[in-house]
Amino acid sequence: MELTRKSVSLLLASASSLVFAHHASAQVSGSVDASQASEDALVADEIIVTGTRQSARTVFDSLAPVDVLSSGAVDSTMSEDLQDSLAQLIPSYKVERNPMADGNVFVRSATLRGLGRNQTLVLVNGKRRHRSALLGAGTDLATIPSYAIKRVEVLRDGASAQYGSDAIAGVINIILDDQPGTSAYAQFSEYYEGDGSNYQLGAQTGWALGDAGSLVLTGEWYDADMTSRSRQRPDAIALQEANPDLDVPNPVQNWGQPTREAFRLAFNTEYTFNRFVEGYAFGTYNQGQGVSDFNWRNPNSGVFNTTPIFPGWDLASLYPTGFSPQFGQHDTDSAYAGGFRGELMDGLFSWDISAANGRNVISYFMYNSINASLGPDSPTEFEMGDLIQNESNINADIVYLADFGLTEDVSFAFGVERREEIYEISAGDPASYAIGPGAADGLPTGSNGFRGFEPRQAGEFSQESYAAYVDIEAPLTQAWTVGLAGRYEDYSEFGDTLNGKLSTRYEITPELALRATASTGFRAPTPGQLFSESTSQGLDTQTLEVFTNGRFSPQGPVAEIIAQRPDVELKPLTPEESTNYTLGLAYRNAAGFTSSIDVYQVEIEDRLGSSGGFVLTDAERQALAAAGVPGGGTFSSVSFFQNTDGARVQGVDIVASYVMDFARGDLTLSGAYNYNKRESDSSSADEDRRYERGLPQHTANATATYAQGPFEVFGRV
């Protein structure tokens, strides 16, 4: 085994890292010299496969903006997962960290160009990857081992006409390593001394299968401790002062990132049977666990009320200093794809037939909690049930290069796709949702902090779709290329949709090119959004009482009760629709300087989101209870997935890189900048402010890398 490129980090960030063995770009020998570092930096001439069906399109030749990130660039971020790596490298890609946010604390939201977290399509080796089982979260990139990556291609442009649903903001295509060789790394980092310690190990080995193919296996493990930005709550200070004999924890709850541990695997193989047919297969597997604090329950709050229903029982005897429910999840993620591809007619005709399946399972658990309505019969640990997302795809893609007497062949690509998506909810322990005897005296029901999924909520919900597309690229002159794409999809639950894209590129000089695109896009509502229901709890910071909210299907008894209000109309879900425009310039020269600037605008109609909470009246609570909705009489508010308002996003992306000889090695200077302005059409001023100010408008990074032989030093801000 060879330990590849050693690195010294000068990262000016909140985490410091020490890398003992660094994974270099894909290479046969496992070693890297300065010339390889230069090649990694000169991405303008690198062949890409995202946003085009052409087999020889480069970044500079692309009709739309594409970023290419080498494995060395991804590794240099020294982040705990791929989400954070992309956030460091691409200014328009942002990742949220939300303490005490139920499942969102583990499956973190990410946005590209300020659009929604599920408005970016993720591919692995060009094949659609499944989304997370957490509703609305999109694909969880943290389940893919970063050490398995050869490169990442990021198409910063709408592409629903080429790839289908979700590709409103763009496409992230993760290309897995396919080269023989062996390497490993170890890494330690922390935010401050003793805060957020992170340990990582990874190894990769690959074999050549004769002269016909390869097999690469990768394993990665990480263990992250919690971060803490907590200080003692005022009511906890008051409790300690009033009860000096008690030992109130300080702080009573943690405000920060959760503890996380995960083990990730990946494989990638391909084998050429003859000059006409090649087989391939790849997959990833992730198993992890995390735990996060919930808000502290003050022993003076309502959950501690006593009742004659349970004579002699007092919750304060179990939790004399109050309690902070510990909320956790087990997650298992697997994805496998395989197929056959080949060429005929000396490469003029190429084909690819594939099948893929992805599955994400999230199992929630909780300890240090209580179902107060059960009194002394309540456990303190609960299994709240499972969320399961399962997706299957079958694709057939064909590309034909036709000679029309132009400067180059015209590329005709067409294909068909069948997708099936199944969303499943399994019920939790009975105690996690039980309505015990104490409910008659006002004690909260269900596991405190997060109510378990009930049998009524459990079920399997599915949707299937069929699609056909055409994608044409024609070089009308030596300098001018035009692309035209169209895609038709038919969904079982809401009907069909048709989307198109027009792209053009004009080479002003061999060093400077103008490019532009205009497209329409869509995002289909998922089975989980169409049919599933859930509940959550929060803490009223004024009364210190716990409240319960519910999120329900837009079709059902709860929706029927709320729809009786004169000013409320709840409608069946339909797809989001978008219009995307991009205009940009790309530049490169022989001296090693490359740059691009792209301005963009995305308009979205009928955004899928929450309706906002409907605060319930006493009469509505009684109606919910009479309709048999478990716990309906205790809900504070309810909400529904709905097509809500529209939005507009405008911005600018600037990327530049320069490579020069320096001190017997190579010095690479690179920088990127994103300006992003978001506007909402919501009728709510608060919603407008949250949307428009929820992300920074200006984001930039700059990196300097010096490489000489096996040694590399870099700094990034």
N, C-alpha and C positions, 0 to 999 in steps of 0.2 A: 504493500500500500504506500502511496506517495502523498505527502501533505502538500497541497498546492498552495499557490501564491500567499505569502505572508503579508499582512497589512498592518499599518499603524493608523489608528483613527484619530483624526483631529476634528471630529464632529462637534459642532457648536450647537448642542441640543441638550434636552433635559436628561438624556441617558448617556452614560459612557460605556464603552464596550472594549473588550480585549479579545481579539480573534487569534486563535492558535494555529488554525489551518483554514485557509480560505479557498472556497470553490471558485475556480477560474471559469472562463468561458469554455464552451464545449470544445474539447480537443482530444486527439487520440492519445497523446502521451501523458496528459495530465499536467504538463508543465507549461508555463507561459513566459514569453519574453516581451520586451518592449514593443516589438513590431506587432504582436498580437494585441497589445493594449491600444495601439494606434488603429488597428482594424476595427476594434470594438467601438472606438469613438467615431469613425467615419461611417456613420450609418446612412448617409445620403445615398450611397451606392449599394446598400444592402438590399437583397431581394426580399420582398414581402409577399404575404399570402392573404392579408386581410384587406377587405374593401375592394378587391379585384379578383376576377377569375383568370387573369393572365398569369402565366407561369414565370414570366421574366420581368415583372414590374418592380422598380426600385422605389425607395422612399422619395427620392427627388422626382421620379417620373409619375408618382401617384397623383390621381385626379382629386384626392381629398387628403387632408392632413393626417399623417400617421406617425406616431412615435415608436421607435424600436429601442427597447431596453435590453441590454445584454445580461447574461447571468452575473457577470462581474459587477454591473451597475446595481442589480437587485441585491447581491450579497453585501455590497459596500454600505448599504443602509443599516445593516446590523440590527434589523427590527425583529420583533417576535413573530411576525407573520407577513404574508404578502400584502394584506391590506395596508399596513403601515409603510411598507416598502414603496408601494405605488404613490402613497400620499407624499412621501419625501421627494420622489423623482418627478412627479407631474403636478405642477401648481394647480391645474384645474380639477384635480382629483382630491377630494377631501373626505376624511373619515371622522365620524363623531365618536366621542366617548361620553357615555351617559351613566353616571352613578345612580344606583337604585332605580333602574328602569325595567324591571321585570326581565323578560327574555332579551330585551335590547341591550342589556349590559354585557351579554355574552356574544350575541350576533350583532356586530356593530354596523351601523349604517354608513354607507359610502355614497358619494355623489360625484358625477363627472359633469363639468360645466354648470354646476349649480342645480342640476335637475334631480329628480327623485332617485332614491336609493335603488328602486327596481326599474329604472328607465335606462339602464345600461346592460347590454347583452354580454354574457361571458361565454367564450368558447375555449375549449382545450383541444389543441391540435386541429383546430378548425371545426370542431363539433360542439353543438350547443350543450352547455352544462346546466344541470338542474338547479333550482333555487332552494333556499333554506325552507325548512318547515315552519319557521317563525313568519307569521303573516306579514306581508309587505316588506320583508327584509331583502329580497333579491337573493343573488348568489353569495354564499359565504366563502370568500376567497381564502380565509384563514384555514380552511380545511385542506388546502393544496400545499404540499411541502415545497417551500421556496427553493430548496437545494436540488429539486428535480428539474428546474427550469433551464432551458437553453436560451430562450429570449421571450420577451413579452411585446406584442404589437398592440398598440392602442390607436384605434381609429376614432378621431375626434370629430365625428360627423354622423348625422342620422343615417340609418342603414336598414330600416324596416323593409324597404323594397327589395333588398338583397338577402336579408337574414330572417325577417319575420318580427314577431312581437318582441317588445322590450328594447329594441335598438333605436330609441329616440335620441338619447344623448350621444351614443356611440357604441363601439364594440371593443372589448378587451379579449385578445386571443393569446392564450398561454401555450407556448410551444415547448414540449418536454424534451429533455436531453436525449439524444440518440447515439452518442459516441462511446466507444469502448474506453476503458480506463477506470482507475480507482482513486477516490479522494475522500477526505473526511474533514470535519471542523468541530471545534468546541468554542463556546462563547458564553461570557458572563457580562451582565449589565445591571445597573440599578439607577434610579432617578436621583436619590440622595442616599447617604450612608444608612443602610438598614431599611430602605424604603423601596418597594417594588423590585426586589431582586429577581433577576431573570436568568435561568440557566438553559442552554441549548446545546444539543449534540446532533450531528448529522453525518451520514456516510452514503456514498454512492459507488456502485461498481457496475461495469458494463462489459459485455463480451461480444466479440465479433462472431457471427454464425457463418463461419467460412467466409466466402467472398460475396455471400448473398444477402446478409442482413445483420442485425444486431439485437441485443437484449440488454436493457439498462434497468437496474433496480435501485431505489432510493429509500432511505429511512431517516426520519427526523423526530426528535423528541424535545419538548420544552416544558419547563415548569416555572410559572410566574407567580410570585407572591403579590399580595394586595398592596396597593398604594394607599396612603392616608393623607387626606387634606382636612382632617376633622379637628374640631375644637368642642369643648364641652357645651352641651345645650343648656340654656338658662334654667329651664325647668328641672334639669338634672342637678344643677348646682343648688337650686332651692330645695330639692328633695334631700340632698345630702346635709344641707344646713339644718333642716327641720328634723332630720333623723340621724344624729351623729353616730349612732351605733351601727348603722348600715354601711356597707362598703360598696358604694355606687361606682361602677366602672367609669373610668375617665379616659377616653370618651365613651359614652354609652352606645354609640353606633359609629361605624366607619363610613366616611364619605370619601370614596375613591374607586379605583378599579378593583375588580374581584380577583380572587385567586384562580389560576387557570393551570391546567395540565393537559397535554395532548400528545398523542403518538400518531405520526403520519407516515404513510407508505405510498409509493408510486412505482409503476412499471411502464415501460414503453418498448415495444418490439415491432420489427418489420422484417419481412423476408420476401425476396424476389424469387418466384418460382420459375419464370422464364422471361423473355423480353417483352411479353405482353401482359403479364399478371404479377402483381405484388400484393401480399397479404400484410395486414397490420392490426395491432391491438394495443390498447393502453388503458390504464386505470389508476385510480387513487383510492385510498382508504384512510379514514381519520377516526380516532376514538379519543374523546376528551371529557373533561369534567371541570366545572367551575362553581364557586360559591360566592355569594354577595350578601351584604347586610341589607336589611330593610329598616325602616324607621323604628326608633325605640318606642315601646309602649309604656307610658308613664303609669305607675301603679295607682294614680289618681284618676285614670281614664275609665270610660264605661266598660271596657272589656273585663275590668276587675270588680265590677259590681257583684254584690252577693244577692242571693235569692233564696226564699224559703223552699223552693223546689229542690235545692241541694243543701239540706240542713247540715251545718258543721263544715261545709266546704268553702274554702276561700282561695282564690287564685294567687293571692299575695303570699300564701304559705309556700307555693311552688316557685314563684318569681318575686321575692320580696323587694328587689330593686328594679322591677320592671323587666322587660325583655325586648330584644331585637331579633325578630325572626330571621333565620339564616336560609336564604333562598338559593337553590342550586339547580344545575342541570347536568345530566349525562347526555352526550351527543355522539351519535355514530353516523358517519357519512361514507358512502361508497359510490363510485362511478366507474363504469366499464364501457368501452366502445371497441368495435372491431369491424373490419370490412375488407374489401378487395378493391384495388384500383389498377388501372393500366392505360396503355397507349396503343393506338393503331395508326396506320398510314403515316409512319415516320413522325409521330407526334402531333399530327394535325387533328386527331380525334382522341380525346382522353375521357375516362369515365371513373366513377367512384361510387360504390354501393356500400352502405354501412348501416349498422344498428347500434344503438346506445341505450343504456339504462342508468339512471341516477336515483339514489335514495338517501334521504336525510331524516334521521329520527332524533327527536329531542324529548327527553324524559325529565320532567320536573320533580324535584323533591324539596322538602323543607324540614328543618329541625329547629329546636328552641322556639316552638310555637304552641298553639292550643286551639281547639274548637270549643270555645267557652260555652256554647249551648249544650254540650255533652257533659259539662261539669267534671266530676272526678273520673268519669269513664273515658275522657278524651286522652288520646296519646299526645305526645309532644313532637313526634316525627311523623311525616306524611309523605306518601307518594301521590302526586297530583295528577298523573296521567301522562299520555304521550301525544306528541304532534308528529305526523309522518307525512313526508312529501315524496312522491314517487313519480318519475317521469320516464317515458320511453319514446325514442325517436327512431324512425326508419327513413333513410335518405337515399335518393339516387340522383347523381349529378353528372352532367355531360358538358364538355367544352369542345367546340369545333372551330378550327381556324380556317376561314374561307379567304380565298384570293380573289379580290375584286379589282386588281390592278392598281391598288393604292400603294403608298410607300411601305406599308406592312400589312399583314393579314388582319382581317376583321375577326374579333373574338365573339362567338355566339355561345353563351352559356345558358343552359336551361336544366331544370330539375323538378323533382316532386318530393314531398315530405309528408309523413304521417306522424302525428304526435298524440300521445295519451298522457294525461296528467291526473293523478289520483291523490287526493288529500284525505287523511284519516286522523280522527281523534279517538283516543281510547280513554276510558274512564279511569279515574284515580281510586285510591282507597275510599271505601264508604265514609270513613270518618272525615275525609278531606272535604266532603261536600254535605255532610249530614246536617239536618235541621233537628237539633236535639231538643229535649224538654225545656231547657232554659230559654229557648227562643220565645216562648210564651211570655217571658218576663223581660224581654228586650235584650238578651245576651246575643252577641254576634254568632252567626252560623258559619260553618265551614272552617277550614284551616286558616288561621289568622295571618293575613299578609297576602295570600294568594289562594283563592278558592279552587279546590280540585275540580277537574272536568267531571260532569255528571253523566250518567247513562243517557239522559235525554239529549245531551250535547254530542255524545259519541256517535260515530258513524263514518262511512266512507263516501266521499263525494268525488265525482270524476267528470272529466271533460276531454273530448277528443277533437282533433282538427286535421284538416287536409289542406295542403298548399301546393301551388305550382308557381314557378318564377321563370323569368327571362332576363338575362343580363348581357348587354351588348357593349363592346368597346371598339370604336372605329377610328383609326388614324386618317383623318381626311386629308391632311397634308403632312409634310415632314415635321412641321411645328405644331400642328393643331390636332388634338384628340378629343373625341366626344364619347360619352358613355350614357347609356339609357337602360334603365332597369324597371321592371314591373313585377309585382307579386300579388297573387290572389290567394286568400285563405278563407276557409269555411269552418266555423266553430259550432259544435253541437248545442251549445247553451245560448248563443245570442245571434247567430247568423254569420254573414260573410263580410269581408273587408278587402279593398283593393288599394294598393299603394304604389307610388312611382318615384323615380329619382332621375334627374338629369344632371350630368357632370360634364365639365369641360376643362381642358388645360391647353394653354398656348405658350410655347417656348419662345420668349422674346429674343433671347440670345442663348447660346449653349450653357450659360451660367445662371440665367434668370428666367423663371417661368411664372405665369399667372394661372391661377386655378379657381374654379367656382363650382358650387353645387346648389341644387334646389331639390327638396324631397318632401314627401309626406310620410308620416309614420303612425304607429299605433301601439298600444299596450292593452292586451286582453285581460279582463278580470279573471282571476284564478278561481278554482273550485272552492278554496278556503274563503275567499272574499264573498263568493256567491252564497255559500251555505252555512259556514261555521259560526259558532257563538262562543263568547268567553266572558269572564268577569275579572275584575281587579279591585284592589283596595288601596286607599291612600290615607294620609293623615291630614286632618284639618289643622293648620298651624295656629288658628285662633282658639278653637275649642279643645284642641288636642284629642279629638274623637276620631276614630277610624270610620271611614265611609266606604261604601261599596258601589261600584259602577258596573254596568253591563254593556257589552257590545254584541248586537244581535243581527241576524240575517235581515235584509230589507224586505223579505217576504216571510211572514209568520205571524203568530198571535201578538207578539210584542209590537211589531210594526203596525199591525192593524189597530191596536189601542192608541198608539201615538198619532197615527194618521187621522184619528177623529178630531184632532185639534184643527180649528178652521184655517190656520196659517201654515199647515204642514202638509207636504206631499212627498211621499217616499216612493221612488221609482225603481224598477229593475235596473241592474247594472248594465252599462254598455262600454265599449272600449274607449280609452283615451285616444285622442287624435292630435297629431302634431304637424306643424309645417316648419321646415328647417332650411336656413340659407347660410352659406359659407362663402367667403371671398378671401383669397390669400395670395401671397407671393412666396416663392421658394428660391433660395440662392445658394450656390456653391462655387468654389474656385479651386484651382490646382494647388494653392498654397495651404490648403487644409482648413479653410473657413467655410462653415455652412450655417444657414439661418433661414428662418421662415417667420412670417407674420400672417395671421388669419383672424378675420373678424367674423362674428357669427350672430345669428338671431334664431331663436327657437320659440314658436308660439304653440301653446298647448290648450286644447279645449277639453272639457268634461274630465278634469283630473279625478282619478280614483282616490278617495280618502275618506276620512271620518266625517260624519255629518255634524260633528260637535255634540256636546252633551245636552240632552233634554232633561231638565230638572223635573222630577216627578212630583205630582200632587198626591195628596193622600188618597183621592179617589182612583187615580191611576195605579197606585200601589195595590189597592184593594182589587182592582180589575186584574192586575198581573197575578196576584195570589189566586183569584177565582179561576183564572185561565190555566192554573196548574204550573206556572213558572216557578221553579224552586228558588226560594229566597226572594221572590219578586216583591214581597211586602217590605223588604229591608233596603231595596235599591235607592240610592240617592239620585242617580241619573242613568240614562241609557243613551246609546249612540248606535249608528248603523254605517256600514260602508255605503257610500253614495258617489255618483258622479257630481262633483262639487263645482268649483269655479274654474276659470282659466288662468293662465300665467304666461308671462313673456320673459325670456332670458336673453340678454345681449352681452357680448363680451369680446375680448381680444386675447389671443394667444401669441406669444413671442418666444421663439426658441433659437439659441445660437450656440455654436461650438467651434473651437479653434485648437488645432493640434500643431505643435512645433517641436523641433529638436532642441533639447536643453540638457546640458551637463551630461552628455553621453547617454541620455535617455530620452523619453518622450514626456512632454508636458501638455496636458489637455485642460483647457479652460472652457467651461460650459455654463450656461445660465438659461433660465426659463422664467417667464412672467405671465400671469393671467389676471385680467380684469374681468369681473363678472357682476352684472347688475340684474337683479331679479325683481319682477313686478307681479303682483297678484291682482286678480279681478274680484277678489272676495268682497262681499258686502260688509264684512266684519273688519273694523279698523285694527283690532287686536291681531286678527289672522294676517292681515296685510303686513303689519310690523314684524310678526314672527317669521313670515316667509321672506320678506325683503331684507331683514337684518340678521337672519339666522346663520348666515355664512359670511366670511370676510369678502369684501369686494376686490381687494388686492392681495395677491399671493405671488411670491417669487422665491427662487433658490439659485444658488451659485455654487459650483464645484470646481476645485482645482485638483488634478491628479498627476503625480509624477511617477513614472514607471521606468525601472532599469533592471533588466533581467528578471529574476524571481522576486524582486523587491518592489513594493509600491507604497506610497504614502499619499494620503488625500485629505482634503478638508472640505466641509460643506456647511453652508449657512442657508 
